[in-house]
Amino acid sequence: MALVDLTKQLAQQAILSATKEPPPPPPAGVGAVILAQIGAMQKALKDDEELIVLFQNAGERLRVMEIFLAAPQVAVLSGMDANRVLTRVISPVETLELVTKTVKVQPGAKPARVNLVTQKPKDSNAR
């Protein structure tokens, strides 16, 4: 009889574990949240508006035109400095502070958009 009871108990545990809700997905990384927020802000813009994204550190001010997540914890910002020189900043996403502004573009001008890039997952089948 003990073997029958043990089998019933194991079957009940298997049914209970199969009917439990799956664990929630892990929270999105900080970099993904930053990209999602900027993407949502850009999506909400009107045709005559653009989103200006600014990064400032150590006296340098950069108008960000592209954010590339080189890794979940590392962002590479590309854009123009005050002298209109192409500048890149490599920063841990946890310490990244960006300022955003919505502005109207000049009539007839095409609004600029910040390019948001994530690293593509590596193909496990590739050699």
C-alpha positions in Angstrom: 0.0 0.0 0.0 2.9 2.4 0.7 4.0 2.2 -2.9 0.5 3.2 -4.1 0.3 6.1 -1.7 3.7 7.3 -2.8 2.7 7.1 -6.5 -0.5 9.0 -5.8 1.5 11.7 -4.0 4.0 12.1 -6.8 1.2 12.3 -9.4 -0.6 15.0 -7.3 2.7 17.0 -7.1 3.3 16.7 -10.8 -0.2 18.0 -11.5 0.1 20.9 -9.1 3.5 21.9 -10.5 2.1 21.7 -14.1 -0.8 23.9 -13.3 1.2 26.6 -11.5 1.7 29.9 -13.3 5.1 30.2 -15.0 7.5 32.5 -13.2 7.4 36.1 -14.4 10.0 37.0 -17.0 13.1 38.7 -15.6 12.8 42.5 -15.6 14.1 44.3 -18.6 17.6 45.7 -18.2 18.1 49.4 -17.6 19.4 49.9 -21.2 16.3 48.3 -22.7 14.1 50.6 -20.5 16.0 53.7 -21.7 15.6 52.7 -25.3 11.9 51.9 -24.8 11.3 55.3 -23.2 13.0 57.2 -25.9 11.3 55.2 -28.6 7.9 55.9 -26.9 8.6 59.6 -26.8 9.6 59.6 -30.5 6.5 57.7 -31.4 4.3 60.3 -29.8 5.8 63.1 -31.7 3.8 65.1 -34.4 5.1 65.4 -37.9 6.6 68.8 -37.2 8.3 67.9 -34.0 11.6 66.2 -33.1 13.0 64.9 -29.8 16.3 66.4 -28.8 18.3 64.0 -26.5 21.2 65.6 -24.7 24.1 64.1 -22.7 26.4 66.2 -20.6 29.5 65.2 -18.7 32.7 67.0 -17.7 31.9 70.1 -19.6 31.1 68.2 -22.8 27.6 68.5 -24.2 26.4 66.1 -26.8 23.3 66.0 -28.9 22.6 62.3 -29.2 21.7 61.0 -32.6 22.2 57.3 -31.9 22.1 55.0 -28.9 23.7 51.6 -29.3 23.5 49.0 -26.5 26.8 47.3 -27.1 25.9 45.0 -24.1 23.0 45.0 -21.7 25.1 47.2 -19.3 26.9 49.4 -21.8 25.6 52.1 -24.0 27.5 53.9 -26.8 26.1 57.4 -27.6 26.9 59.0 -30.9 26.1 62.6 -31.9 27.4 66.1 -32.4 29.2 68.3 -29.8 28.9 72.1 -29.6 31.4 72.4 -32.4 29.4 70.0 -34.6 32.2 67.3 -34.3 31.1 63.7 -34.3 31.5 62.5 -30.7 31.0 59.1 -29.0 30.5 58.4 -25.4 30.8 54.9 -23.9 28.9 54.7 -20.6 27.5 52.1 -18.2 23.7 52.4 -18.5 23.2 52.5 -14.8 24.9 55.9 -14.6 23.6 57.3 -17.8 21.6 60.5 -17.5 19.9 62.0 -20.6 17.8 65.1 -21.0 15.1 65.1 -23.6 13.2 68.0 -25.2 10.5 68.2 -27.7 10.9 71.0 -30.2 9.2 72.2 -33.4 11.2 71.9 -36.6 11.5 74.7 -39.1 8.8 74.7 -41.8 9.8 72.4 -44.7 12.6 70.8 -42.6 12.6 67.0 -42.0 12.6 66.2 -38.2 15.6 64.2 -37.0 15.0 61.0 -35.1 17.3 59.3 -32.6 18.4 55.9 -33.9 18.0 53.2 -31.3 20.1 50.1 -31.8 20.4 46.9 -29.8 23.0 44.2 -30.2 21.6 41.3 -32.2 21.7 37.9 -30.4 24.4 35.7 -31.6 23.3 32.7 -33.7 24.1 29.6 -31.6 24.4 27.5 -34.8 27.0 29.8 -36.4 30.6 28.8 -36.2 
